[in-house]
Amino acid sequence: MVATVATEASTVTEARRKPRRPGPGAVIWGSIALFAVLFALLTYQLSSSSGPSTPPVVLRKVVKRRVVTTIVPTPGRSSVTAGPVVSSQSTSGANPVTTSAS
């Protein structure tokens, strides 16, 4: 009986051994392979998807018109007045246009 107990004890200790860990090469190659498979899967899904696309962006060009008026002094005067000019006579010499409504 003593021999059977010793035999059972040796088989129990052999069964309780810790499993070996994988080496660093296996871990690195496994990680690279998993990354490649997931990258290929995501690339395939993105290229074949016909999901909702965003509408095209319409750009409008903003145009601001600025009128620049340059006042040139008359040859006979030495200064330019900055205020509004009020004239009682028409300098163009043409008569005003009259219509039947006015």
C-alpha positions in Angstrom: 0.0 0.0 0.0 2.8 2.4 0.7 4.0 2.0 -2.9 0.6 2.9 -4.3 0.3 6.1 -2.2 3.8 7.1 -3.5 2.8 6.4 -7.0 -0.4 8.4 -6.7 1.5 11.3 -5.2 4.0 11.4 -8.0 1.2 11.5 -10.7 -0.6 14.2 -8.9 2.5 16.5 -8.8 3.2 15.9 -12.5 -0.4 16.9 -13.3 -0.1 20.1 -11.3 2.8 21.5 -13.3 2.2 25.0 -14.7 1.8 25.2 -18.4 4.7 26.8 -20.3 4.3 30.3 -21.5 4.8 31.0 -25.2 8.1 32.5 -26.2 8.6 36.1 -27.2 8.8 35.2 -30.9 5.5 33.4 -30.9 3.9 36.4 -29.2 5.3 38.9 -31.6 4.4 36.9 -34.7 0.9 36.2 -33.3 0.4 39.9 -32.7 1.5 40.8 -36.2 -0.8 38.2 -37.8 -3.8 39.3 -35.7 -3.1 43.0 -36.6 -2.9 42.1 -40.3 -6.1 40.1 -40.3 -8.1 42.9 -38.5 -6.6 45.5 -40.7 -7.6 43.6 -43.8 -11.1 43.1 -42.4 -11.6 46.7 -41.7 -10.2 47.8 -45.1 -12.7 45.4 -46.8 -15.6 46.7 -44.8 -14.8 50.3 -45.4 -14.3 49.8 -49.1 -17.5 47.9 -49.7 -19.8 49.9 -47.6 -22.4 52.0 -49.4 -23.6 53.7 -46.3 -24.9 57.3 -46.0 -22.4 59.6 -47.6 -22.1 63.3 -46.7 -23.5 65.8 -49.2 -21.0 67.7 -51.1 -20.0 71.0 -49.6 -21.0 74.1 -51.6 -18.6 76.9 -51.3 -19.8 80.4 -52.1 -17.4 83.2 -52.9 -18.2 86.3 -51.0 -17.8 89.4 -53.1 -17.9 92.8 -51.4 -17.9 95.8 -53.6 -16.2 98.9 -52.4 -16.3 102.2 -54.2 -13.2 104.2 -53.8 -13.7 107.9 -54.8 -10.6 110.0 -55.3 -11.1 113.7 -55.2 -8.7 115.6 -57.4 -8.4 119.3 -56.6 -9.3 121.8 -59.4 -6.3 123.6 -60.9 -7.5 127.1 -59.7 -8.0 126.3 -56.1 -5.3 125.5 -53.5 -7.4 123.5 -51.0 -10.0 120.8 -51.1 -13.1 121.1 -48.9 -14.1 117.9 -47.1 -17.7 118.7 -46.5 -20.6 118.2 -48.9 -20.9 120.6 -51.8 -24.2 122.3 -52.2 -24.8 123.8 -55.6 -27.9 125.8 -56.6 -27.2 125.6 -60.3 -26.7 122.6 -62.5 -23.2 122.4 -63.9 -24.0 119.9 -66.5 -25.9 122.3 -68.6 -28.6 119.7 -69.5 -32.2 120.1 -68.6 -33.8 117.6 -66.1 -35.7 114.8 -67.7 -39.4 115.1 -67.2 -41.9 112.2 -67.6 -45.6 112.1 -67.6 -45.6 110.6 -64.1 -43.7 113.5 -62.6 
